[in-house]
């Protein structure tokens, strides 16, 4: 669902076998290579995060323009832009990208509510599959394999990165 301006929305997440992405506002595993992958994938782009995810990180991530998505109309944080709906966040990202003609990527970095809200706008998903099933209170949204095609799979030490592209089917 790219916009006429050519913007691509990419969801980047680490997801356990049971769909868990978080527990008690934290990630229930520590895989440094996956953190490095997230950094390499999102650096240089606009990154949309939910308020809880942003506050869990504790600061704006360097090398990215961060848009924090929150329903709290009074929310403000140093070094980030704030939006109150996914459409507002994407419109803000488009304005930011106007000054970056070589970069048309918007990255979605979580949490669960942001992933769910962004799913209809996403062109691509970059999922680190974590081979465990930890307890957790935050889950990645389910998506239909009929609407997504796996285009690449890359085994890493302790996890696998899978790239999914949206499938545009004619006639439903």
C-alpha positions as CSV (number, residue, x, y, z in Angstrom):
1,X,0.0,0.0,0.0
2,X,2.7,2.5,-1.0
3,X,1.6,6.1,-1.2
4,X,1.8,8.1,-4.4
5,X,5.0,9.6,-3.0
6,X,6.5,6.1,-2.9
7,X,6.7,5.8,0.8
8,X,7.2,2.2,2.1
9,X,6.1,1.1,5.5
10,X,8.2,-1.6,7.1
11,X,7.3,-3.3,10.3
12,X,10.4,-4.6,12.2
13,X,9.9,-7.0,15.1
14,X,11.4,-9.9,17.1
15,X,8.6,-12.4,17.6
16,X,8.7,-15.6,19.7
17,X,7.2,-18.9,18.5
18,X,4.1,-18.1,20.6
19,X,3.7,-14.6,19.2
20,X,5.2,-12.9,22.3
21,X,7.1,-9.7,21.7
22,X,7.2,-8.4,25.3
23,X,6.6,-9.0,29.0
24,X,6.2,-6.4,31.6
25,X,7.2,-3.6,29.2
26,X,10.5,-5.4,28.4
27,X,11.7,-7.9,25.8
28,X,11.9,-11.4,27.4
29,X,15.2,-12.3,25.7
30,X,18.5,-10.6,25.1
31,X,20.0,-11.4,21.7
32,X,22.6,-8.8,20.9
33,X,22.8,-9.7,17.2
34,X,19.0,-9.1,16.9
35,X,19.4,-5.7,18.5
36,X,22.2,-5.0,16.0
37,X,19.9,-6.1,13.2
38,X,17.2,-3.7,14.4
39,X,19.7,-0.8,14.6
40,X,21.0,-1.6,11.1
41,X,17.5,-1.9,9.6
42,X,16.0,1.2,11.2
43,X,19.0,3.7,11.2
44,X,18.6,6.5,8.8
45,X,14.8,6.2,8.6
46,X,11.8,7.6,10.3
47,X,10.9,5.2,13.2
48,X,7.4,5.1,14.7
49,X,7.2,3.7,18.2
50,X,4.4,3.6,20.8
51,X,4.9,5.6,24.0
52,X,5.5,2.6,26.2
53,X,8.1,1.2,23.8
54,X,9.8,4.6,23.6
55,X,9.8,5.0,27.3
56,X,11.1,1.5,27.8
57,X,14.1,2.4,25.6
58,X,14.5,5.6,27.6
59,X,15.7,7.9,24.9
60,X,15.5,8.7,21.2
61,X,17.5,6.2,19.2
62,X,20.4,7.8,17.4
63,X,20.4,8.1,13.6
64,X,16.6,7.9,13.4
65,X,13.8,10.5,13.4
66,X,11.5,9.0,16.1
67,X,7.7,9.6,16.0
68,X,6.1,8.5,19.3
69,X,2.5,7.4,18.9
70,X,0.3,8.0,22.0
71,X,-3.3,8.8,22.8
72,X,-2.2,11.2,25.5
73,X,-2.7,14.7,24.0
74,X,-0.4,16.3,26.6
75,X,2.5,13.9,26.0
76,X,5.9,15.4,25.1
77,X,9.4,14.0,25.1
78,X,12.7,15.5,24.3
79,X,14.1,14.7,20.8
80,X,11.0,13.0,19.3
81,X,7.9,14.0,17.4
82,X,4.5,13.1,18.7
83,X,1.4,11.8,16.9
84,X,-2.0,10.6,18.2
85,X,-3.1,8.2,15.5
86,X,-1.3,6.0,13.0
87,X,-2.6,8.1,10.1
88,X,-1.2,11.2,11.8
89,X,2.1,9.5,12.4
90,X,2.4,8.4,8.8
91,X,1.4,11.9,7.6
92,X,4.1,13.4,9.9
93,X,6.6,10.9,8.5
94,X,5.7,12.0,5.0
95,X,6.5,15.6,5.9
96,X,9.8,14.6,7.5
97,X,10.6,12.5,4.4
98,X,10.0,15.5,2.1
99,X,13.5,16.7,3.2
100,X,15.0,13.3,2.5
101,X,14.3,12.5,-1.1
102,X,16.6,9.5,-1.1
103,X,14.8,7.9,1.8
104,X,11.1,6.9,1.5
105,X,11.2,4.3,4.3
106,X,9.1,4.5,7.5
107,X,9.9,1.8,10.1
108,X,7.4,0.6,12.7
109,X,9.2,-0.6,15.8
110,X,6.3,-1.5,18.2
111,X,4.7,-2.1,20.5
112,X,1.7,-4.3,19.9
113,X,-0.9,-1.6,19.5
114,X,1.3,0.3,17.0
115,X,2.0,-2.9,15.0
116,X,-1.7,-3.7,14.8
117,X,-2.6,-0.1,13.8
118,X,0.1,0.0,11.2
119,X,-0.5,-3.5,9.7
120,X,-3.0,-2.2,7.0
121,X,-0.5,0.4,5.8
122,X,2.6,-2.0,5.9
123,X,4.3,-2.9,2.6
124,X,6.9,-5.2,4.3
125,X,7.5,-7.0,7.5
126,X,11.0,-7.9,8.8
127,X,10.5,-10.5,11.5
128,X,13.2,-12.0,13.7
129,X,11.8,-15.4,14.6
130,X,12.9,-16.2,18.1
131,X,12.9,-20.0,18.8
132,X,11.4,-19.9,22.2
133,X,7.9,-19.5,23.8
134,X,8.4,-17.2,26.8
135,X,5.6,-15.9,29.0
136,X,4.5,-12.5,27.9
137,X,1.8,-9.9,27.9
138,X,2.5,-8.4,24.6
139,X,2.0,-10.1,21.2
140,X,2.6,-9.4,17.6
141,X,-0.6,-9.2,15.6
142,X,-1.5,-12.2,13.5
143,X,-1.4,-11.8,9.8
144,X,-2.8,-13.8,6.9
145,X,-0.2,-15.7,4.9
146,X,-2.6,-15.2,1.9
147,X,-1.9,-11.5,2.1
148,X,1.9,-11.8,2.6
149,X,4.6,-13.7,0.8
150,X,7.8,-14.8,2.4
151,X,10.6,-13.4,0.1
152,X,13.7,-14.1,2.1
153,X,14.9,-16.1,5.1
154,X,18.2,-15.7,6.8
155,X,19.3,-17.9,9.7
156,X,21.4,-16.2,12.3
157,X,23.0,-17.3,15.6
158,X,20.0,-18.0,17.8
159,X,17.2,-16.7,15.6
160,X,16.1,-16.3,11.9
161,X,15.2,-13.1,10.1
162,X,12.3,-13.5,7.7
163,X,11.2,-10.8,5.1
164,X,7.6,-10.7,4.1
165,X,6.1,-8.6,1.3
166,X,2.5,-7.7,1.0
167,X,0.7,-9.6,-1.8
168,X,-1.7,-7.6,-3.9
169,X,-4.2,-10.0,-5.3
170,X,-6.6,-9.0,-8.0
171,X,-10.3,-9.8,-7.6
172,X,-10.1,-10.5,-3.9
